[in-house]
Amino acid sequence: MSKNESNQATFYVEGNEFEEKLFPEELDHILGEDPEHRTPGREKNLVGLAFSGGGIRSSTFSLGVTQALAENGWLSKIHYLSTVSGGGYIGSSFTWLFSQVKGFSGKLFNTEENFPFKKALGSHAADAGAKESRSLIRHLRQGSNYLTPGGGITGASLLAVILRGTILSLLTFAIPLVLIIAALVHYNFLDPYSGGLNVFFANQLLDLAAALFGLFVGLSLLYGVASRVHFSKVFAYKIRRYFEIFTGRLLKVIACVLIVGSLPISYYFLTTVMAAPEAASGITLAGLVSAIVSIMKVKNEDSKLPLGIIGPLALFLLVYGILLLAYWAVDQYFAEIWSWKWYAIAGVVMLSLTVNINYISIHRYYRDRLMELFMPNKDQKGVSFSSASEANGARLHKMCNFRDGVSGPYHLINTNMVTEDSRNQKLSGRGGANFLLSPLYCGSEVTGWRATREYMGGKMNLATAMAISGAAADPHGAPGGEGLTRNRSVSLLMALFNVRLGYWAPNPAPEHKAVFTNSPNWFVHGLREMIGFGLNERGRYVHIADGGHYENLALYELIRRRVKTIIVCDGGADPGYTFGDFANFVEKVRVDFGADIKMPSFLAMCPKPDVDEFGNRKNPYGVDLAEKGYIKGEISYGDGTTGVLIYIKTTLIGKLPKDIYGYKSAHPEFPDETTADQFFDEKQFEAYRELGYCIGKSMMKDAGLKKWFAGFKPVRAQTV
C-alpha cells in the first residue's frame, strides 16, 4: 500500500465535496505529496491526455500519437490520462503495463526510457526495450481482430455467446408469460374452449377493454363540460396536466388488454385457415427478422422504411407471435401446465435463470477478448504472450500506484450512468451522467464517489472498467453524447434479445453499501432494461455503459479538474467533418462547469479537394489532404483561470508514408471507417497507428507548442 493510500481515510465523498476532498487526494497520489505539507497552487500546472471513443480505430490512432509523445519526452509530463470507449483499450494497456511489478525485461515500465510501446521497427534497435516494444506492438497488430482472435475463439464462439444469451433471455420471460396466460384461462378471462363466434362473447378481457375505453370517453366528455367552468388558472392547469397523464396511461392499458384479449379471436381464425402453431411461429419469425434489422440499423435515413416505423412493427409482431405461441401451448397442454408439479418445475427453472445479469450477457465475452489483447501475460522469455490470467484479477484500486523511478498518468475511465427514469429533469433529459471509474474513487456527482478499494468489495478490476467504458451496444445508449436510444421499441428488443454490453453496478451512495457483495438479478434488472423503469441514480444498482453515450472525447472530467494543458486524440468516426463530438463536449462543460472553449477554425483539419482550378490533381496520390492534423485553442474556466486545449483529429495530411496514401486509395472511407468494424487486419492497424504517429510528430514541431511544453517538468512519481 502506498503512503498516500494509507493516509486516505475517506471512504465516501458527496457530490458537492469534489474540490474539498476527492481532488486533493488525487493530487497527493499523483505528486507524491504528504497531505500535511501540500504545495500551494500545485493544481495550476496539470497536464492531461485524453483518448476519445471510436473502437479499435481510436485505440490504434491514439497509440501512434502516444508513441510520438513518448519519443519527445512530452508523455513524462502528463499527470492525467482520461479515456472513454475505444480510447480506453490502449489507455488501459498503458495503465496495466505501468502498474506491473516488473516489465517484460524485468524492469519497471514508465513514460520515458522504458516506455512499453516504443516505435522501434526492424532490427535497427536491438536493445531489450526495443525488442519488447516490437513484441508488444506485434501482439496488438496481429490481434486487432480481437473479437475473433483464433486459437479456438472464432466467429462461431461469438455467435454461440449471443445465441446463448438470447435463448436464456427469452426463456426467462417466456415461462412466466405462459403461466400468466394459463391463469387468465383458468379464471375465464380468456376462453380457448368456447369455439366459433362464441369467443367474441366469452372473453372477459375484451369486456374490460370496452369498459376502460368507455371510461376514457366519459372522462373526455367530462373534460369538455368542465371547460365551460371558470376555474382559477392554477387549478385549470393542474386539471389539464392530470388528465393528460392519466388518459395517456389509460390508453396504454387499453392497448395491452386488447392485445391479450384478442388472442382467442386470432387463435380461432388462425386454426380455421391453417395450423395455429405454424401461424404463430410465422408471426414470431417475422417479428424476429424485423427485430434484427431494427437493432442493426442505428441510423436509417436512406431507407424507405425508417427505424421509427420498423422498430414498433418488429416489436408488435414479435410480442404478439410469442403471445400466440403461449396461448397455443396453454390450449394444448392446459392440464399439465396448471398442475402444481409443472409450476414447481417452472419455479426451479426461473430460479436458475435469475442469475447475475452481468455474467450472462455479451459483456464478459467482450471484456475477456479486450483483456487478452491489451493486457497480456508475459512468458519466461519475455518476447511472446500467452493468456491474460494475471490481468483477470488486476484490481482497479491497485493500478497507478507509482513506484520508485516509475511515472505514469493517473487513469480516469469514463462511463455513462443511464438516468432515463430519473426524477431530475436534467438527468432524464440527457439520459445519463458521467460515471467515473478510477484507482482512488468510483462514482458520479449525482451518486457521490465511493473509495475504489471499498467499492464492490474492492473487486472492480481494470479489464471490467475498460469493457464497461466501451460498452457501445446498450439498450439505452446512443453514441455521440446523445444519451438515450430514442426508439423505445428498439431498446426493448435489444434487452429482450440480450444484446447488451452494459453493466449493473452497485450504487456508490452510502444507503446502498450493503449490496456491494450481492449480484444484480437477471429477471428484475433485465425487465427494467426492457421497460425503462428503475434506470436512474436512486436504485440499489445503477446501469453503466459506454461513456461515449455521454461525452465521447473523454474531456469532461479533465475540465472538472481545471487541467492547465489538455491534449485530446479524437479518433471518432466523422467522415463529414461535422465535429459533433466536440460540439457536445463544449455544450456540456459550459452548462456544468461554466467553462468556455475557444478554438480557431476547424477548416485547417478538413481535407481540401485535390484538384486545381483546371481540374488537375495537386499531388501524385490523388488524395484529399488537410493543412494539418491538430489545432490549439483556449479554455476559460469558471474560476477565471485559463488553459490550453490541443485538439488532434484523424485526418490525412501531407508528408505521410506512401503506404498510407495507398491504403486511402484502396479504402476511400479511411480514416473514418465505420466503428462497427472491430476486425482490423495488419495494414489497417498500421495505417491508423502511423497516421497518429505522424500527426503527433508534426504537432511537436510546432514552435509555439514546443515553447509551451518546455515550461513543464516531468511528473515525479511517488515512492512507497
Secondary structure as GFF3:
##gff-version 3
##sequence-region A 1 720
A	DSSP	alpha_helix	3	7	.	.	.	ID=ss1
A	DSSP	beta_strand	12	13	.	.	.	ID=ss2
A	DSSP	pi_helix	18	22	.	.	.	ID=ss3
A	DSSP	alpha_helix	23	31	.	.	.	ID=ss4
A	DSSP	three_ten_helix	35	37	.	.	.	ID=ss5
A	DSSP	three_ten_helix	42	45	.	.	.	ID=ss6
A	DSSP	beta_strand	47	51	.	.	.	ID=ss7
A	DSSP	alpha_helix	55	71	.	.	.	ID=ss8
A	DSSP	three_ten_helix	75	77	.	.	.	ID=ss9
A	DSSP	beta_strand	80	84	.	.	.	ID=ss10
A	DSSP	alpha_helix	87	98	.	.	.	ID=ss11
A	DSSP	alpha_helix	128	142	.	.	.	ID=ss12
A	DSSP	alpha_helix	155	186	.	.	.	ID=ss13
A	DSSP	three_ten_helix	196	200	.	.	.	ID=ss14
A	DSSP	alpha_helix	204	226	.	.	.	ID=ss15
A	DSSP	alpha_helix	233	261	.	.	.	ID=ss16
A	DSSP	alpha_helix	263	273	.	.	.	ID=ss17
A	DSSP	alpha_helix	276	296	.	.	.	ID=ss18
A	DSSP	alpha_helix	307	338	.	.	.	ID=ss19
A	DSSP	alpha_helix	340	353	.	.	.	ID=ss20
A	DSSP	alpha_helix	357	360	.	.	.	ID=ss21
A	DSSP	alpha_helix	363	374	.	.	.	ID=ss22
A	DSSP	alpha_helix	389	392	.	.	.	ID=ss23
A	DSSP	three_ten_helix	396	398	.	.	.	ID=ss24
A	DSSP	beta_strand	410	418	.	.	.	ID=ss25
A	DSSP	alpha_helix	425	430	.	.	.	ID=ss26
A	DSSP	beta_strand	432	437	.	.	.	ID=ss27
A	DSSP	beta_strand	441	444	.	.	.	ID=ss28
A	DSSP	beta_strand	448	451	.	.	.	ID=ss29
A	DSSP	three_ten_helix	455	458	.	.	.	ID=ss30
A	DSSP	alpha_helix	462	469	.	.	.	ID=ss31
A	DSSP	alpha_helix	488	496	.	.	.	ID=ss32
A	DSSP	beta_strand	503	506	.	.	.	ID=ss33
A	DSSP	three_ten_helix	510	517	.	.	.	ID=ss34
A	DSSP	alpha_helix	522	531	.	.	.	ID=ss35
A	DSSP	beta_strand	541	546	.	.	.	ID=ss36
A	DSSP	three_ten_helix	547	549	.	.	.	ID=ss37
A	DSSP	alpha_helix	556	560	.	.	.	ID=ss38
A	DSSP	beta_strand	565	570	.	.	.	ID=ss39
A	DSSP	alpha_helix	580	593	.	.	.	ID=ss40
A	DSSP	beta_strand	596	598	.	.	.	ID=ss41
A	DSSP	three_ten_helix	602	605	.	.	.	ID=ss42
A	DSSP	beta_strand	630	636	.	.	.	ID=ss43
A	DSSP	beta_strand	642	649	.	.	.	ID=ss44
A	DSSP	alpha_helix	658	666	.	.	.	ID=ss45
A	DSSP	alpha_helix	682	699	.	.	.	ID=ss46
A	DSSP	alpha_helix	703	710	.	.	.	ID=ss47
###
